[in-house]
Amino acid sequence: MGSAGGNGSGNPTPTAAAPLPLSIMEFLHAAAGGGGPSWVRRVRIRTAGAEASSSASSSSPAASSAGSTAQRLGDDEEERWLELTLAPPLPRAWSPRLSAAAARAWPVAFGSVSTQGRLPYMEDTVSLRPGFHTWVDGSPMQFFAVFDGHGGTYVSELCRDRMHEFLADELVREAASFLVRRELATAGVVGTSSSVGAWVEHHEEEHAWRAALARAFGRVDAMAAIPCACGRIARPPPCECPRSVFTGYVGSTAVVALLVHGTVVVANCGDSRAVLCRGLTGVPPIPLSYDHKPNRPDELVRIHAVGGQVMYKRVRGVLAMTRALGDRKLRPEVIAEPEITITERTANDQCLILASDGMWDVISNETACHVARQCLDYGNSPPVDPRAANSSTAAAAMAAAARGHGAEPRCSRAAWVLGRLALARETADNISVIVVDLRQRER
């Protein structure tokens, strides 16, 4: 059983960071590497007595800069142009630099364990990406995810390797759109949120995070259709290996937790689960996701509405969940649309637990939180497992250490104990557990 941990504060740069760009054009200028965006839209705004109106037209950077100067139209009317990009072709790896103060304000401590258990193969993967991105206000964004594959490993491995990259891409685009909407709302442009009410910053942020997560899931799901079940890129020409007939039945669950300033955003697709432990011992935990099982009334109604059937508690008698990435042969009953919850953090939050159903099938939410609390309050370093050096979670730990995140024994211990408890209760599946400490206990 391999384990990994980390304790750090996002991704502060070694030198003093430049001030975070706040205006639209500063944001887009920085995103394009200092040379300005290669594609912009110009929005015309009339103010000072005239009814606000807007129009859009494509423009080159040179023409856009010339048109950005305010032009007087009359004694009581003024026209000005805003250069903006709703979906700019931004570099994939770009994100604003994180100031050291913002990094210290929201540190993160975590630990994980992943083991194949009693099965002869391992299809689970985990992704630990502290400080993988920075939001527009300078807050570090932490990414933790569990992916439980079925029918093969290539979809869960694809999720592990690419989900955070796609999400970073989409967050950049949503950040640009967010800044555009804020500037237009401030200018009082008709059609923005300010035309029906005051601009509410956190509501607009939540909208951006939801949209980015939904599109990231969609991009991974689209990519999952390309390889054969053996892992070979199948088009063109189609793979002719014996496993090619099973390609449409390979998929993965995905539960992703995104931590940004005082918020926990969870996107779930399948029957992996995220649970928030809040309050003192005995206080019921808060589920941040809900399993997509065929016995869920709303999921059963949806399946029947598209002409599907549930037999032997499985979709078409094949899959024991109603949502997953991949599984092309089980569409439209099985969908890849995530359910997203957004929860505000409080001073009473203890820890966040993400795990595959290999743990949740034999351990209740209450028991998991009780065990995690005990380990976080009194835990010691986890025992050394000789297989850890070859595990994906050990590799994640080394990568975290390279980014300045040291080992966090208590979180690793909590994850390890939960994994051992699931084995002792004879779980029949792979086990993957991530524990994130939300209290920042003294270490």
N, C-alpha and C positions, 0 to 999 in steps of 0.2 A: 504494500500500500504506500503510495507516494504522497508526500505532503509538501506544502509550500506556504510561505507567509510573507508579509510585508508590512512596513510601517514607515510612512513618509508623508509628504505634503505636496502632492501633485508633481509638477515638472518645472521647478524654478530654474532659471538660467544662471550660469555661474557669474555673469556680469550683470550690472544694473540694467533692468529692462526698460525699454522705451515706454512712454505713456501709451495706454491702450487707446486706439483710435475710436472716437465716439460718433463722429458725424458720418453720414453716408459715404461721401467721397473719400474721406480719410480711410474708412474701413475698406472700400473697394480698391483704393490706391495701394494700401498695404497688402491686400489679398493678391493683387496682380504682380507683386514683387517690386513695387515702387514705380512701375512704368504706366500705371493707369489701366483700366479695363479695356479689352479689345472690342467690347460690344456694350453699348449703353442704350438706355431709353431716356428720352427727354420728356419730362412732364411739365406742361405749361400751367401755371397757377396765376389767376387774377385775384387781386386783393384790393383793399382800400376802397370799399364801396361797391365794387362789382361782384356779382355772384360768382363764387369759385367754380372753376371749370378745369377740366384736364383733358389732354390729348396726348397721344404717344406717337413717336416716329423714330425710326432707326437713324443712327448718326455715327460718324467716325469720331475718334477722340478729339481731333483737331476742330471739327465742326461743333462738337459738343462744348468744348471750352469757349469757343467764340460765342455760343448762344447762351452761356450761363450768366451773362451780364444782364441785370435788370433793365427792362425797356419801358419807358413811359408811354402809355397809350392815351392818356387824357388827364384832365385836372383831377378827376376822382377815381382813376383806375391805373393800376400798375400790373405789368406782366413780368414774370420771372420764370426761369427754367431751372428745374432740378434734374441733375444727371443722376440716374439710378439704374441699378441692375437687379431685376427680380430673380433671375436664374443665371448668374454669371458663370463662365467657364473657369472656375477657380482651380488652382493647383490642389491636387488631392491631399497632399501632406501638410498644407498650410493651416495654421491656426494662430491667433494672436498670442504674443509672448505673455507669459504669466509673471506678474510682479511677485516679489518675495513676500510682501505683506499679505497678498491674497492667498498665496500658497500656505502660509502659516495659519491662516484663519480657519481652513477646513482640511486638516490632516486626515489621513485614513490609515487604519490598521486592519489587516485581514489575514486569513489563513485558509487553506483548502486541502482536501484529500480526494483522491480518485483511485478506485480499485475495481477490478473486474469481478471480485467476489467469487461465487461458486461457478460462474459461467466460464466456458473455455475460451472466450473471446471478450474483447473490450470495445464497446461502441460509444461510451460516454467521452465527452471532452469538456474541459473548463477553460475559461478565458479570464485572466486577471490583468487588467489594464489600468492601473492607477495613473491619474494625470494624463489620460490619453488625448484630451482636448481641453480647450479653454473657451468658456462662454464669453459673450460680448462685454460683460461687466468685469472681466478678469478672474472670475471664479474658476478654479480647476474642476474638471469633470472626471469622475471616476467610473470605470466600466467593469462590471463583474457579470459573468454569465455561465450557465450550465446548459450543455447540449446533450441530449440523450438520443443517440442514433438507433435506428432499427432497420433490419434488412441489409446492413452494411455500414461502413464507417465513413464513406467519402462525404456524405452530407454533413454529419456532425463535425468532421475535420474542416470542411469548407466554412462552416459557421465559426469555428474557433479561429481560423486564420483570416477571415475576411469581414465578419460582421462589424467589428469595431472600426475597420477602415471605411466601409460603406457608411456607417453611422457618422463618422467624422466628416466625410464628404457632404452628407445631407445636412449636418449641423452648420457647416459653413454657409451653405445656400440659405438655410432657414434664418441664420443670423443676419445675412444681407437683407433678406425680405423683412425681417423684424425691424431693422434699423430704418428701412424705407417706410414701413407703415408708421413707425413712431414719428419720423420727420414729417410725413404727410399729415398725420393727426395733429401735430403741433401747428402745422400751417393752416389747419382747418379745411382741408380738401374734402369736398363732398364725396361720399362713397367710402370713407374710412370709418373706423370704429368711433372716431370722435364726433361723427355726424349724428350718432344715435345715443351717445353717452360719453363720459369722460374716458380718456385712455387709461386702461388698467394694466400696468406693467406685467404683473405676475400672470394674469390671464393670457396675455399675448405670448409670454414666454412658454406657458404650458401648451398653447396651440403650436408653437414652433417645435417643441420637443416631441409632441405626439406625431406631428407630420414627419419629422426626421426619422423617428423609429419605424413608423409604418412603411416608409419608402425603403429604409435599409433592409427590413424583413423581406419586402418584395423583391429587392435586387438579389439577395441571397437565394430566395426561392427560384427566381428565374435562372440563376447560374446553376442551381442544383439539377436542372433538366438536361444540362449539356453532357456530363460524363456518363459512361456506362457504369454498371454496378461494380465492375472490376476496377474502376478508377480511370480508365482510358477515356480521352476525349473522343466522343462517339460520333460526332458529325463534322464534316463528312469524311470518309464513308461510315456507315453504321458499323459498330463493333459486332463481330461474329463469335465472340467467346461464349462459352456455355452459360455464363451469368447474365448475358445481355437480356434474357427473357425476364429477369427480375428487376431490371433497372427502374421501372415505373413504380416499384414497391419499396424503394429505398428512401428513407426520410429521417427527420430528426425533430425532436422537440426543441424549444428554445425559451429559456427564461432569462431575461436581461435586466439588470438593475443599474440605473444611472443615478449617481449621486452628484448633485450640483447645489452649491451653497446650502440652504436649509431645506432641501427637497429630496425625496426618494422617488424616482420614476421607474416603474417596473412594466416591462412588456413581456407578455407570456403567450406562447403558442404551443399547446400540448399539455402534458400532465406532469412536467416538472413544476416546482413550486417555490415561491418566495414568501417568507414569513417575517414579520417585524415583532421583536420582543420588546415590549414597552411596559414600564412600571416595575413594581416590586414583585418578588416571587409570589405566584398565585394569581396574578392578574392575567386574564386570558390574552394570548398573543393576537396580533392583528394580521390576518391573511392579506397579502398584497397581490396575490394572484389566485385564480380559481381554475381547478383542473378541467380540461376539456375532455370529458368522458361521455360516452354514449348515453349514460343514465342521467345526464343533466337535462332537465326538461326543455330548456330553451335550445340546446344543441340538438335534441331529438326532434323538436318541431322544425328546426332549420333543415335537418337531413330529410325528413319526410316531405318538406316543401319542394325539394329539388328531385323527388322521386327515388330517394335512397332508402336503404333498409339497414336495420341493426339486427344482427343475428348472433346469438351466443355472446351478448354484450360487446360485440365488435362491429365496426362499420363493414358491411358486406361480409361479415364473418371473418374479416382479415385483421383489421387494425383496431386496437383497444383504445384509441383516442380519436377525437373528431377534428383536431387541427394539428397540422405539422408542416414543416418545410419539406419540399420534395413530394414523394408519393403521387406522381402524376397519374397513375392508373386509377387512383381512387377519387379523382375530381368528378363532379363538383361537391361531393359529400364532404370530403376532407379539404379544408381550406387553410391557407397560410396567413390569414389575417390575425394579427396579434390583438389581444385585449390589453389595454394600457391603463394603469392606475397611477395617480400622483398623490403622494402623501407628504404633508409637512412634518419635518422633524421637530421633536420637542426635547426638553432637558431630561425627560424620563425615559427616553429611548435607550435600550440596552445594547441590542445587536440585531443584525440582519442575517437571516439564514436562507441560502439558496441551495437546493438539492434536487437530484433526480428522483424518480419514483422508487428507485431501489431503496432509498431511505424512507420516504414518506409512506410506502406500503406497509411498513412495520413499526413506524414511530410516529406518534401523533404530534401535532403542532405544540401542544402543551408540554409533552415530554422533551421534545427537541429544545424548546426554550429553557426549560428547567436545567437540562444538562449543559447547555451553552453558558448559562449564567454561572453555574458552579465552576466551570472550567475557566471562564474569564476572571472570576473573582479570586480563585485559588490555584489556577493551573500552573504547572511547571512545563518545561520544555518537553515536546513529544518524543517518544522513543524513536531511535534512528532505524529506518527500514532499509535494508540493503538494496531493495528494488527501486528506491527513490531516485537514485542517480540516473535511471533510464526513463523516468516518468515525465510526462508533459508538464505536470505541476512542479516538479523539481526544476525543469528548464525555466518555467515562469518565475520561480523564486530567484534563480540566478539573474534573469533579465531584470527583475525588480531591484535586486541589489546593485546591478550596474547603473540603474537610474537613481540610486541614492536611497532606496527603500530597504531598510534592514529587516531581519527576520522578526516576526512577532510570535513568540512561543505560545502565548495564551490562546490566540485565535487558531493557530495550528493544532494546539492540543484539543480545543473544542471540536474542530472538524474531525480530528482523528478519533476521538472518543465516540462521536456520533456514528462514524463509519464502522467502528468495532461493534457498537451496540446493534446496528442493523445486521451485521454478520451474525452476531450471537442470537438474534431473533430469526435467523434463517431466511433472510431475504433471498429471493431467487433471481435477482437482477444485478447489473453493475451498480456501483454506488459512487456518486460524486457529491461533495458537500463543500460549500464556501461559507465561512463565518466572517462577517465584517463587524468589528467593534465600533459602536457609535458613541461610546462614553469616553473614549480615550483615557483608560485607566492608567494609573501610575505603573511604570514598568521597571 
